[in-house]
Amino acid sequence: MTFDADIIVAGAGPAGAVAARTLAAAGLDTLLVDRAVFPRNKPCGGGLSMRVLRRFPWFARAIAGIDQHRVARLHLEGPDGTTVDITSPEPCVLLVRRVELDAALVDEAVRTGARLRTGFEVTQASADADGVTLRSRTGDTLRARFLVAADGVHSVVAKRLGLNPRWPRARLAIDMMEETDALRAARPDELWIAYAYRQLEGYAYVFPKARHVNVGIGCLLSYFDETVDEHPTGMQARLVDELCRRGQLEGHHDPDAFTPFLIPVGGPLAETGRGRVLLVGDAGGFVHGVTAEGIYYAMVSGEHAARAIIDCRERPDRLAPTYERRWRQECGAELSDAVTIQRFLFADTTRVAQLTRAAAASPLTRAVLEYVRGDRSYAQFRRRLLLRHPLLALRLRRPRPAPASGKVAV
């Protein structure tokens, strides 16, 4: 059977675009497919820790033509009203719009040599010893020796190949947000985040961008199902109205910009690859369970998947283990730790208040900042916390690993 490419990358978000760029740069025939035509809108907070610029030296050039906003100030609120204001000596968060970012990364992949096919919506996937075949909604088929599945939280590839039939609802967050120019942040150089907002086992946020604002509220989907009676549109409108009354925002709620979406926040899947198929980005669960940052981890997983294919293309039996070993070495611990913190904090919102009060102590504010930036590991943060608040730190100890048969790697 003939092949349409050496590698197909299904999904042209940050994970897929970085994978395609890396593969094309190595001289491999790479086909990047997506159901959308770019630029296209993608619901997302659009925040990245600044380490992305160190991790991917080409990234700054690739996004030079899009709106960017860098912030060095974080305002954190706890459920009891405790606030923590942290100012970094240099920017710590990069804010972008996904409609622009994703198009820029696709352009970068194409510039590097990847081929792009839009309008290809994957509905079926099958794998055999020699390759992988995709079928689109229109009946077209594509076949390649390897597949990088970057098709998002609702990954068709993961479902069809039995890697993830369905995310448990306790491992998904529902994020209800709007990205709009009808609102302005009163403090445009500040990232505002409230944990356990209105006693919700979740968060609310305001991300000021160059010419837009992202504002939203979110929680675990299982908690929303069991506890929240209000419709998402009502929750979002009430959040915006309240923040306008508080002076945090100026303007008005934009119902046309309201785009709720799901985020996998339970950690990477226990099996992120099988045979000639690797899962990256949201499809593999590469999202931070506390900050909900996904773009950075999507890019990291995309690059590791590509490099594993480059190194193992003559030994496909080594592909999935090589990929898993590499992503675990770089970000496995921090993603696992994030799930630990998430489960501990949101099992009882008084714990969020405890941690916020602890973080308000000046010796800990820099540790919080460094953890948010990704410069301090969870273990290092916990050791610092242990010196100041030993009982709280002991309660934040790392749990035992999940059994091998578990669905999610924690």
C-alpha positions in Angstrom: 0.0 0.0 0.0 1.3 3.5 -0.9 1.8 6.2 1.7 0.7 9.8 1.4 3.5 10.9 3.8 6.1 9.5 6.1 4.2 11.1 9.0 0.8 12.6 9.3 0.2 15.1 12.1 -3.6 15.2 12.8 -4.5 18.6 14.3 -2.7 21.9 13.7 -2.8 23.5 17.1 0.5 24.3 19.0 1.2 20.6 19.6 0.7 19.5 16.0 2.4 22.5 14.5 5.5 22.1 16.6 5.6 18.4 15.9 5.2 19.1 12.1 7.9 21.7 12.2 10.4 19.4 14.0 9.8 16.5 11.7 10.0 18.7 8.6 13.2 20.3 9.8 14.7 16.8 10.0 13.9 16.2 6.3 10.9 13.9 6.8 7.9 14.1 4.5 5.3 15.5 6.9 1.6 16.2 6.3 -0.2 18.4 8.7 -4.0 18.0 8.5 -6.8 19.9 10.2 -10.5 20.3 9.7 -10.3 24.1 9.9 -8.8 26.7 7.6 -6.4 29.0 9.4 -6.7 31.5 11.0 -9.5 30.0 13.0 -10.8 30.7 16.5 -9.9 28.5 19.4 -11.3 28.9 22.9 -8.4 29.3 25.3 -7.0 31.6 27.9 -3.9 32.1 25.8 -1.4 32.3 28.6 2.1 30.9 28.5 4.9 31.0 31.0 7.9 33.0 29.7 10.1 29.9 29.8 8.6 29.1 26.4 11.0 31.6 24.9 14.0 29.7 26.4 12.7 26.3 25.6 12.0 27.1 21.9 14.5 29.6 20.6 12.7 30.0 17.3 9.4 30.8 18.9 9.9 34.6 19.3 10.6 35.0 15.6 7.7 32.8 14.6 5.2 34.9 16.6 6.8 38.3 15.9 3.9 39.4 13.8 1.0 38.8 16.2 -0.3 40.7 19.2 1.5 39.9 22.4 1.2 41.2 25.9 3.7 40.4 28.7 2.8 40.8 32.3 5.1 40.8 35.4 2.4 41.2 38.1 0.1 38.5 39.5 -2.9 39.2 41.7 -4.2 36.1 43.5 -7.3 35.9 45.6 -8.4 33.2 48.1 -12.0 32.4 49.1 -11.7 34.3 52.4 -10.7 37.5 50.8 -7.0 37.1 51.3 -5.0 38.6 48.4 -1.5 38.1 47.2 0.2 40.6 44.9 3.4 39.4 43.3 5.6 41.5 41.1 8.4 39.9 39.1 11.5 41.8 38.1 10.8 40.7 34.5 7.7 39.5 32.6 6.6 36.1 33.8 3.5 35.4 31.6 3.1 35.9 27.8 -0.5 36.5 26.7 -1.6 35.8 23.1 -4.8 35.1 21.1 -5.1 31.6 19.8 -6.6 32.7 16.5 -3.3 34.4 15.8 -0.9 32.1 17.6 -2.0 28.9 15.9 -1.9 30.5 12.5 1.6 31.7 13.1 2.8 28.3 14.2 1.2 26.6 11.2 3.0 29.1 9.0 6.2 28.3 10.7 5.7 24.5 10.2 5.0 25.1 6.5 7.9 27.5 6.1 10.1 24.7 7.6 8.9 22.2 5.0 5.7 20.6 6.3 2.7 20.2 3.9 -0.6 21.4 5.0 -4.1 20.1 4.2 -7.1 21.9 5.7 -10.7 20.8 5.5 -9.8 17.2 6.5 -12.0 16.3 9.5 -10.9 12.9 10.9 -13.7 10.6 11.7 -12.0 7.2 11.6 -8.5 5.9 12.3 -7.0 2.4 12.0 -3.5 1.1 12.6 -1.6 -2.0 11.4 1.9 -3.2 11.6 3.0 -1.0 8.7 1.2 2.3 9.2 -1.9 4.3 10.1 -4.9 5.2 8.0 -7.2 8.1 8.5 -10.6 8.7 7.0 -12.3 12.0 6.8 -16.0 12.9 7.0 -16.1 13.3 3.2 -14.7 9.7 2.8 -11.2 10.7 1.8 -8.4 8.6 3.2 -4.8 9.3 4.1 -2.1 6.8 5.1 1.4 7.3 6.6 4.0 5.2 8.4 3.5 7.2 11.6 0.8 9.4 13.1 1.0 12.2 15.7 -2.4 12.7 17.1 -2.8 16.3 18.1 -6.6 16.4 17.7 -7.5 17.9 21.0 -9.5 16.9 24.1 -12.1 15.1 22.0 -9.4 13.1 20.1 -11.0 10.9 17.5 -7.7 9.1 17.0 -7.4 8.2 20.7 -11.0 7.0 20.8 -10.9 5.0 17.6 -7.6 3.3 18.5 -8.7 2.5 22.1 -6.1 4.8 23.8 -8.8 6.9 25.4 -12.4 5.9 24.8 -13.6 8.8 27.1 -12.1 11.2 29.7 -13.6 10.6 33.2 -15.6 13.7 34.0 -13.6 14.2 37.2 -10.5 14.7 35.0 -12.0 17.4 32.9 -12.5 21.1 33.7 -15.2 23.2 32.1 -13.9 26.7 31.4 -16.6 29.3 30.7 -14.9 32.3 29.1 -15.1 35.1 26.6 -12.3 36.8 24.6 -13.6 40.2 23.6 -12.7 43.8 22.8 -16.0 44.9 24.6 -14.1 44.7 27.9 -11.0 46.4 29.2 -8.9 45.4 32.2 -8.7 48.2 34.7 -5.1 47.0 35.5 -3.8 45.9 32.1 -0.4 44.9 33.4 -1.8 42.5 36.0 -3.0 38.9 35.8 -6.0 38.4 38.1 -6.7 34.9 39.4 -9.2 33.9 42.1 -9.1 30.3 43.4 -12.3 28.9 44.9 -14.1 32.0 43.6 -17.6 32.3 45.3 -16.6 29.0 47.1 -16.6 27.2 43.7 -14.2 24.3 43.6 -12.4 26.0 40.7 -11.1 29.4 39.6 -11.9 32.7 37.9 -9.5 34.9 35.9 -8.9 38.0 33.9 -6.2 37.8 31.2 -5.5 41.3 29.7 -4.2 41.1 26.1 -2.9 43.6 23.7 -6.4 44.6 22.4 -8.7 42.1 24.0 -9.5 40.7 27.4 -10.1 37.0 28.3 -12.3 36.6 31.4 -13.7 33.3 32.6 -14.6 31.0 35.4 -14.1 27.2 35.6 -14.3 24.1 37.7 -14.1 20.3 37.4 -16.8 19.0 35.2 -17.9 16.4 37.7 -18.3 19.2 40.3 -20.3 21.3 37.9 -22.6 18.3 37.1 -23.2 17.5 40.8 -23.2 21.0 42.4 -23.8 23.9 40.0 -27.4 24.6 39.1 -26.7 27.8 37.1 -26.4 27.6 33.3 -22.8 28.4 32.1 -24.0 31.6 30.2 -25.5 32.9 33.4 -22.4 32.2 35.5 -20.2 34.0 32.9 -22.5 37.0 32.7 -22.7 37.3 36.5 -18.9 37.1 36.8 -18.4 39.9 34.3 -21.0 42.1 35.9 -19.5 41.5 39.3 -16.0 42.3 38.1 -17.2 45.5 36.5 -18.9 46.6 39.7 -15.6 45.9 41.6 -13.7 48.0 39.1 -11.7 45.1 37.8 -13.2 45.4 34.4 -14.6 48.2 32.2 -17.2 47.6 29.5 -19.9 44.9 29.2 -20.4 41.2 28.8 -20.3 40.0 25.2 -22.6 37.0 24.8 -21.5 36.5 21.2 -17.9 35.9 22.4 -18.9 33.3 25.0 -17.1 30.0 24.3 -17.2 27.4 27.0 -14.7 24.5 26.5 -13.3 21.5 28.2 -9.7 21.1 29.5 -8.1 17.7 30.5 -6.7 18.5 34.0 -6.2 15.0 35.4 -2.7 14.5 34.0 -1.3 12.7 31.0 -2.9 9.4 29.9 -1.2 6.3 31.3 -0.6 5.3 27.6 0.4 8.2 25.4 1.4 6.1 22.5 0.9 2.7 20.9 2.7 1.2 17.9 3.1 3.9 15.3 0.8 6.4 17.0 1.7 9.1 19.6 -0.7 11.4 21.4 0.3 15.0 22.1 -1.2 18.1 23.6 -4.8 17.9 25.0 -5.3 14.6 23.2 -2.7 13.1 25.6 -3.7 15.2 28.7 -0.7 17.5 28.7 -2.1 20.3 30.8 -1.1 21.7 34.2 -3.8 20.7 36.7 -3.5 23.9 38.8 -2.8 26.7 36.3 -4.6 25.0 33.4 -1.6 26.0 31.2 -1.7 23.8 28.1 0.0 25.6 25.3 3.5 25.1 26.7 3.1 21.5 27.5 1.4 20.9 24.1 4.5 22.3 22.4 6.9 20.2 24.6 4.9 17.0 23.9 4.8 17.8 20.2 8.5 18.2 19.9 9.2 15.0 21.9 6.9 13.0 19.8 8.6 14.3 16.6 12.1 13.5 17.9 11.0 10.1 19.1 9.8 9.3 15.5 13.0 10.7 14.0 15.1 8.5 16.3 12.9 5.3 16.2 11.6 5.3 12.6 13.6 2.1 11.9 12.5 0.5 15.2 8.8 1.4 15.6 8.6 -1.0 18.6 10.7 1.4 20.5 8.7 4.5 19.6 6.0 4.7 22.3 8.4 3.8 25.2 11.0 6.4 23.9 8.4 9.1 23.7 7.0 8.4 27.2 10.4 8.3 28.7 11.4 11.7 27.2 8.2 13.6 28.1 8.3 12.2 31.6 11.9 13.3 32.0 11.1 16.9 31.1 7.6 17.5 32.5 6.2 14.3 34.0 6.9 15.2 37.6 5.5 18.8 37.4 2.3 17.6 35.7 1.8 14.8 38.3 2.5 17.2 41.1 -0.1 19.7 39.7 -2.7 17.0 39.9 -1.7 16.3 43.5 -2.1 20.0 44.4 -5.4 20.2 42.6 -7.0 17.2 44.3 -5.8 18.4 47.7 -6.9 22.0 47.4 -10.3 21.6 45.8 -11.4 18.7 48.0 -11.9 21.5 50.6 -11.9 25.1 49.7 -10.6 26.1 53.2 -7.3 24.6 52.1 -7.2 27.1 49.3 -7.6 29.8 51.9 -4.9 28.3 54.0 -2.5 28.2 51.1 -3.3 31.8 50.0 -2.7 33.1 53.5 0.6 31.2 53.6 1.6 32.6 50.2 0.8 36.1 51.4 3.7 35.8 53.8 6.5 37.7 52.0 9.1 34.9 52.2 6.8 32.7 50.1 5.6 35.1 47.4 8.7 34.6 45.3 8.4 30.8 45.7 4.8 31.1 44.4 6.0 33.2 41.4 8.8 30.8 40.6 6.4 27.8 40.7 3.9 29.6 38.4 6.7 30.4 36.0 7.9 26.8 36.0 11.3 27.8 37.5 10.7 26.0 40.8 9.5 22.4 41.1 6.7 21.3 43.3 9.2 19.5 45.6 11.2 22.7 45.9 8.1 24.8 46.6 6.9 22.3 49.2 10.3 22.3 51.0 10.1 26.1 51.2 6.5 25.8 52.5 7.7 23.2 55.0 10.0 25.8 56.7 7.2 28.3 57.1 4.0 26.2 57.4 5.0 22.6 58.2 1.5 21.1 58.8 0.2 22.4 55.5 3.3 21.3 53.6 3.0 17.8 55.1 -0.6 17.6 53.9 0.6 18.4 50.4 2.9 15.4 50.2 3.0 13.5 46.9 0.6 10.5 46.8 1.5 7.0 45.8 1.6 6.4 42.0 -1.6 5.1 40.4 -1.7 1.4 39.5 -0.4 0.5 36.1 -3.9 -0.3 35.0 -5.1 3.2 35.8 -6.3 5.3 33.0 -4.3 8.4 33.9 -0.7 8.7 34.8 -0.4 10.6 38.1 
